[in-house]
Structures are given as C-alpha cells and as structure tokens.
Amino acid sequence: MSRAAQALAEEIGAVNDILCAVALLQWDNRTMMPAGGAQTRGNQIATLKGIARERILSDATRRATDDLLAETEGRADTDLDRRAALTVQAAIDHHRRLDAALLRRQAELGPVAGAAWATARETSDFAVFLPFLDESVALARESAAAIGHDGHPYSAMVALYEPGETAASIRRFFAKLRAGILPILDEARGRERDDVVHRRFPAEAQRALCRDLAELTGYDFGRGRLDTAVHPFEISFTRNDVRITTRYREEFLPGALFGALHEAGHGLYEQNIADAFTRTVFATDLILLYAVGGTSFGAHESQSRLWENHVGRSLAFWQKNMGRLRAHVPGRLDDVSPERFTCAVNHVEPGFIRVEADELTYDLHIMLRTEIEAALLDGSLAPRDVPSAWNEAVRRDLGLEVPDDRWGCLQDVHWSSGYFGSFPTYTVGNAMAAQLMEALKARDAGLDASLAEGDYDRLRAHLTDAVCRHGRSRTRDELLRDATGEALSAEPYLRYLRAKFSGATA
Ligand code: ZN
C-alpha cells in the first residue's frame, strides 16, 4: 500500500470506528434502552456523527485524498485505490455543501417532529403533525438545493439511498412495474384466505424457530445475535458483529418467521463482505454517516427479500422444512400440508398498512409514497393536501377507502424523521432479488435441486460471490451487470410475480 493510500486508510478507519460506535448506540436504543434515555442518547449520537463528519472534512483526510487522487491519475475508476479516493472526495464535497446550521436545524426538528407524529397517529389527527411536516419538507428542499440535482429536488434525496437513481429514472421504472402488477393483482385478489397462520404460537417456540431458520441460511451466530425489537432491523459494527432482531405476535406466526429470514438476509450481506474491506471506505457510507458494507439500500433489500420470499415463501422450502416447523410448535400444524402452508403465507389481499402487505401489493404501497414525496419535494403537492392525495391513491391502486389518517398517511415514521427518498429502495430491492435469482438459476442448473434438498450453502455462496463480498467497492448496477448481464430491470420481477400469483399456479 502506498503512503497516500495508507494515510487515507487510517483516517477512514477512524471514521468507521466512530460510526460503528454510533450503530451500537442505535442498536441499544432500539432493543434495550429504557424510554428515559431517549434525549441524552440523541445527544450522544449527534455528537459522534459530528465528530465523524469533522474527520472527513479534516486537513489530514483532504490531503491524503488529494495525494491518492494524484497518484492514481489515469487509472481506471475500477482500480480500488482510485475508487477509494474518488469516493472520499465525493463525500468531502457533499459535506461541504451542507452547512452546519442546516444540519443543526434538522437535528433539532427530529425529536419534536417525531413526538408530534406519534401523537397525531395515536389520535388520527393530521393537523397536529402538519406544521412539522411543513418544516420537514422545507428542510428537505433546502438540503436538496444545497446538495445539487438534475432539476428535480427529489433526485438529490433518492441518490442518497440509491446512488445512480433520479426522480425520473424511478418514475419510469415504477410505471413499468405498475403496469405489470395491476393485472396480476386483479387475478389474485379475492381468493379465499386460510387462517392457519393465525393459530396461537407461543413466543418462546417462535424464538427458537427463528434462530433455527436464521442458522439454516448460514447466518453466523458466532458473529451475530438475534434479539427482540418493536420495529425489526439489522445493524452491524463491522462484519465481525452483525445483529438482527425480530418480534413475536402469538396470534400471527409469519411476522416473526419471515421477519427473521428477512433480517438474516440483511445479516448475511454484512457478514460476507470481504474481510479486507473491514474499516475501509468500502464498508462505510461516508455520505449518510453510517457504518455499512452494502452498496445501496436497494441492494441490501435485495438480499433480505431474496431469503424471505424466494427461499422462505417457496413450496420447496416448506416441503423440506415443514417437519422442522412442526417440531417447534408440537400439535399445532400437524394437520397442515406444506402446500397448504405455502399457500397461506402467500395470500394476496389489499390492505391499508404497508408493513403488513403481501408480496404483490407491497410495491403499490411504495409507489404511492414515492409519488407523494416527489410531489412534496418539487412543490406540486402542499403538505396540507397529503391526506387527500394519499386516500385517492389508495382508492385508485388498492380499491380501498381509508377510514382515517392513522390507517393512511400517518402510518410511517419516515417523513417525521426527515427521510425523504428512501421508500423506492424497497421496491428496487424486490426487483433486484428476482433479477439475481433468475440469473443464478439460469447459470447453475443444480441450484433448484440443492434448494429442494434443503442445502442453502450453494445459494449463499453464489450471493456472496455476486454481491456480498464486494461491499461498497462496486455499484449496484455494476454487480447486476456482472451477475445478470444487465442493469436493474423490471422484467425478471414481473415474470416471477406472474409465475407465482397468476392463474392456477398460486
Ligand atoms: Zn429490509
């Protein structure tokens, strides 16, 4: 390693250490911390993030970056040293554009907007949240202007989470998906629902089952753990400590079960990043100040959705693992065949709540949020008109009448926390999962047979090779081009949904 590369690695290693400490505080915040700790924990996290930002903007980091840029001049931008230098340069540029006063206003708004949102949601009173949404949108528009964009402020926000995407590219992609999904939904809705998953399953048994299933995917408990959280998530402090969570509702088994597979999928991504990338720019999001090895939010979601849906909700999985499931809940599912169970966990029914949506309607929930937040950012929709825009979109796409705002535009925490632009990444992840799976099956004729035998090592090895090990050293579309021959595409996902939910096959 050259002296410049070494100097830059030291600075970024320290930034990664600080951000891993932030992540640990956040993990604690969401699993163990008593409610009384919220205010001071917020201070601690803000202080540490501020230190990380200062370190990125320090003379030492800038000098090392300039030296490495000069040294690697003329090399291809796939050269890892060149790419590291360019990535840090982009981060320095980004943080310079956002002045400290704007960041402070955002940080101060967060907790009060969050509290107002919680009250508004509880009482289904949008008026309580409106002044904070106004302020939140105004700050997002200010940030977008400071960051710079292609003419649509939403582009600046989307690119924070899904680099390479813009307001226009997402709109085109979603239009294609929407046109494909609506006719499949017409066919799939109205089928009878099976209440087998609503039998009572003790939380203790569910916990053991979730651990068992996570282990089955190859998630390494020697470098991980499974805890309980109200809103399940995965978080890592380097590849050597990657934690997942789920929640247990005794009257609804799929929540915990598929939640655990989903988070295990996220966990596998982080655990399987090349060891050499630990504490480097390729395992750190220097823009969002987040210690993560996944190359984009959508790429991350592709891994979780792949394990959750393509593996966990498949008939082959339950033909192999129904006995394992029955053993965890003795006497409760003995009368249920793998076919019936698979059918029950793939039931399609439009509903109001995104996080409870089935695989087919989920993306429609994402699209309506994306449409609304893009319109908020470009000013074509006023915050006070969000409820009517929301209810209209739900009527149009899902054929439902929203009874009140708690079941509508007040259900998600994102906008109260100032997150605009992250919603599309869920659907990007769904599409990317299908694209990867289709290509892997085409390339490896034995993959289906190995999954039918309950061997998940082969799939994990493919995913590690195609996605995980690269960390942030390659973009999402670079990974996809190598693995599938093309950049992100809607077609494989629509083929998958059609095969699963159209006609008699479902
Ligand atoms: Zn996820």
Residues whose N, C-alpha, C, O or C-beta is under 5 A from the ligand:
A	BS01	ZN	E301 S304
